[in-house]
Amino acid sequence: MVAELYTLVERLGHPQILVVGDIMLDRYIWGNAERISQEAPVVLLRADKKEERLGGASSVASLVRALGGRVMLAGVIGNDPDGQRILQLLEDLGIDHEAVLCDPSRPSTVKERYIGRAQQRHPQQMLRVDYESREPIAAPTEQRLRELLRPRIRQADILLISDYDKGVCTPSLMGWLVAEARVCRRKILADPIRCKSPAENQVYEKYRGCSVITPNRLEAALASGLPTDSIPQALTAAEQLQRWLELEACIVTLDKDGMVLAHRDGRRAHFPTRPRQVYDITGAGDMVLSMLGMALAAGAEYPEAIRLANVAGGLEVEKIGVAPVTREEILRDLHEQQQSAASERVRPLRTGQPQHKILSPAELPAVVERCRQAGCRIVFTNGCFDLLHLGHVRCLEEAKAQGDVLIVGVNSDASVQQLKGPSRPVQPAAARAAILAALQAVDFVVIFDQPTPLELIQIIRPDVLVKGGDYLVQQVVGADFVQSYGGRVHLAAYHIGCSTSSLLDTIARRALSQAA
């Protein structure tokens, strides 16, 4: 599962994404919360830093940009310094803002947050002040926006609607966008507003015909009139919204419980997420919308797009405010998940003591079978490992990263003598195996007597066969066999100057120098 998401991130490409909605400026005032004011029973914040970030639809645009997408943004700002600041931030990020209109009759929307630190640490949001107009944009402004949007819809791979109920996403504009997207065969994803109560859920009619909407737990409950406290309840609410609004799919985000999907083909599924250290939920919905848009534009199916959005949203809540999440961060998080999951699967197969990692050839088949039953991807590499050096360690770490369980074949003393001559090995096989077993990257070690590890490879049937980068694939013993059943051969990076022979030569030269 994790490997599939890793592959998806690597093939996201650079889709063209059109973001439409309420553009905002997020302002953060940071300071130390030192004492209670003498004027009133309120905390006194000694401000020491001001930070401005893009918010609302422009936040979605910036998050998509950080993920590697090409972005066109459409919306409305005011003719004021805050609007100019928004344009400058968009320019700095390389976001196309030709469809961002300036309306002198409206203020730019600003959300000003005050972040207090207790004793120089533990930052927490204390207060938010909003500057905004919620009046629908005027008809001439909407018409001008349509003119700018029409060619951009055709250029885009997917449309994202970021609706914060600040007046841009009017029912008439939404109906027009849905119709245009359908003509151009483009998916349109909407992050909807929160209706005040189930009795006022008709405001959701403007999302009718969208491909997807992504309400959170409370929004889905208010819009559907159904409870969403449990996973089954959330699935029922998602299914009702999908049918009512004639959507391709409804995806309800459930904070720590992940997401649920109700698809028009009858699919209903829950996608859990792993626990996170939550610092700030601001921007989590924007991040989910951005990642879903990127993944679906890259051709992903809904399940894998949702799983990837779970990861991105989880990384977002670990940050203060709306902060970009990059592909590199996602790949690193997926790698950590893979390593953690592999560790959990492997733990029952062996104890933590290095000596229990060393297997005899007779023990090997049973261990391999247990690994298979646990769903582990098995990696195999081999060598003499006479004097363990940096090149060996890096190669073993790279080998382990290719799967879940790393089995290392070690040439016996007789086998080393056949390959290297009568003066080798320097260390007996038992010592070499024990040193390898002490490494965290190595799960099992087996000593073999044959000149090549082919017999061992045929017993293990590894998913991945690893050899150093100083080999060619056609030179790797067992490569044809592994590839014959769909396995993979991986050539690890070669570290110049790292070899047992060069170490022994250096030792010999120094010994001669000291003797002289």
Secondary structure as the mmCIF struct_conf table of DSSP 4:
data_model
#
loop_
_struct_conf.conf_type_id
_struct_conf.id
_struct_conf.beg_label_comp_id
_struct_conf.beg_label_asym_id
_struct_conf.beg_label_seq_id
_struct_conf.end_label_comp_id
_struct_conf.end_label_asym_id
_struct_conf.end_label_seq_id
HELX_RH_AL_P HELX_RH_AL_P1 VAL A 2 GLU A 10
TURN_TY1_P TURN_TY1_P1 ARG A 11 ARG A 11
STRN STRN1 GLN A 16 GLY A 21
STRN STRN2 ILE A 23 ILE A 36
BEND BEND1 GLN A 38 VAL A 42
STRN STRN3 VAL A 43 GLY A 55
HELX_RH_AL_P HELX_RH_AL_P2 GLY A 56 ALA A 66
TURN_TY1_P TURN_TY1_P2 LEU A 67 GLY A 68
STRN STRN4 ARG A 70 GLY A 78
BEND BEND2 ASN A 79 ASP A 80
HELX_RH_AL_P HELX_RH_AL_P3 PRO A 81 LEU A 93
TURN_TY1_P TURN_TY1_P3 GLY A 94 GLY A 94
STRN STRN5 ASP A 96 ASP A 103
TURN_TY1_P TURN_TY1_P4 PRO A 104 SER A 105
BEND BEND3 ARG A 106 ARG A 106
HELX_LH_PP_P HELX_LH_PP_P1 PRO A 107 SER A 108
STRN STRN6 THR A 109 ALA A 118
TURN_TY1_P TURN_TY1_P5 GLN A 119 GLN A 120
STRN STRN7 ARG A 121 TYR A 131
BEND BEND4 GLU A 135 GLU A 135
HELX_LH_PP_P HELX_LH_PP_P2 PRO A 136 ALA A 138
HELX_RH_AL_P HELX_RH_AL_P4 ALA A 139 GLN A 155
BEND BEND5 ASP A 157 ASP A 157
STRN STRN8 ILE A 158 SER A 162
BEND BEND6 ASP A 165 CYS A 169
HELX_RH_AL_P HELX_RH_AL_P5 PRO A 171 VAL A 183
TURN_TY1_P TURN_TY1_P6 CYS A 184 ARG A 185
STRN STRN9 LYS A 187 ASP A 191
HELX_LH_PP_P HELX_LH_PP_P3 PRO A 192 CYS A 195
BEND BEND7 LYS A 196 SER A 197
HELX_RH_3T_P HELX_RH_3T_P1 PRO A 198 TYR A 207
TURN_TY1_P TURN_TY1_P7 ARG A 208 GLY A 209
BEND BEND8 SER A 211 SER A 211
STRN STRN10 VAL A 212 ILE A 213
STRN STRN11 ASN A 216 ASN A 216
HELX_RH_AL_P HELX_RH_AL_P6 ARG A 217 SER A 224
BEND BEND9 GLY A 225 LEU A 226
BEND BEND10 ASP A 229 SER A 230
HELX_RH_AL_P HELX_RH_AL_P7 ILE A 231 TRP A 244
TURN_TY1_P TURN_TY1_P8 LEU A 245 GLU A 246
BEND BEND11 GLU A 248 GLU A 248
STRN STRN12 ALA A 249 THR A 253
HELX_RH_3T_P HELX_RH_3T_P2 ASP A 255 ASP A 257
STRN STRN13 MET A 259 HIS A 263
TURN_TY1_P TURN_TY1_P9 ARG A 264 ASP A 265
BEND BEND12 GLY A 266 GLY A 266
STRN STRN14 ARG A 268 PHE A 271
BEND BEND13 TYR A 279 TYR A 279
TURN_TY1_P TURN_TY1_P10 THR A 282 GLY A 283
HELX_RH_AL_P HELX_RH_AL_P8 ALA A 284 ALA A 297
TURN_TY1_P TURN_TY1_P11 ALA A 298 GLY A 299
HELX_RH_AL_P HELX_RH_AL_P9 TYR A 302 VAL A 317
TURN_TY1_P TURN_TY1_P12 GLU A 318 GLU A 318
BEND BEND14 LYS A 319 VAL A 322
HELX_RH_AL_P HELX_RH_AL_P10 ARG A 327 VAL A 346
HELX_RH_3T_P HELX_RH_3T_P3 ARG A 347 LEU A 349
BEND BEND15 ARG A 350 ARG A 350
BEND BEND16 GLY A 352 GLY A 352
HELX_RH_3T_P HELX_RH_3T_P4 PRO A 354 LYS A 357
STRN STRN15 ILE A 358 LEU A 359
TURN_TY1_P TURN_TY1_P13 PRO A 361 GLU A 363
HELX_RH_AL_P HELX_RH_AL_P11 LEU A 364 GLN A 373
TURN_TY1_P TURN_TY1_P14 ALA A 374 GLY A 375
HELX_LH_PP_P HELX_LH_PP_P4 CYS A 376 ARG A 377
STRN STRN16 ILE A 378 GLY A 383
BEND BEND17 ASP A 386 LEU A 387
HELX_RH_AL_P HELX_RH_AL_P12 LEU A 390 LYS A 400
TURN_TY1_P TURN_TY1_P15 ALA A 401 GLN A 402
BEND BEND18 GLY A 403 ASP A 404
STRN STRN17 VAL A 405 ASN A 411
HELX_RH_AL_P HELX_RH_AL_P13 ASP A 413 LYS A 420
TURN_TY1_P TURN_TY1_P16 PRO A 422 SER A 423
BEND BEND19 VAL A 426 GLN A 427
HELX_RH_AL_P HELX_RH_AL_P14 ALA A 429 ALA A 437
TURN_TY1_P TURN_TY1_P17 ALA A 438 ALA A 438
BEND BEND20 LEU A 439 LEU A 439
TURN_TY1_P TURN_TY1_P18 GLN A 440 ALA A 441
STRN STRN18 PHE A 444 PHE A 448
BEND BEND21 GLN A 450 PRO A 453
HELX_RH_AL_P HELX_RH_AL_P15 LEU A 454 ILE A 460
BEND BEND22 ASP A 463 ASP A 463
STRN STRN19 VAL A 464 GLY A 468
TURN_TY1_P TURN_TY1_P19 GLY A 469 ASP A 470
BEND BEND23 TYR A 471 TYR A 471
HELX_RH_3T_P HELX_RH_3T_P5 VAL A 473 GLN A 475
BEND BEND24 VAL A 476 VAL A 476
TURN_TY1_P TURN_TY1_P20 VAL A 477 GLY A 478
HELX_RH_AL_P HELX_RH_AL_P16 ALA A 479 SER A 484
TURN_TY1_P TURN_TY1_P21 TYR A 485 GLY A 486
STRN STRN20 ARG A 488 ALA A 492
HELX_LH_PP_P HELX_LH_PP_P5 ALA A 493 TYR A 494
TURN_TY1_P TURN_TY1_P22 ILE A 496 GLY A 497
HELX_RH_AL_P HELX_RH_AL_P17 THR A 500 ALA A 515
#
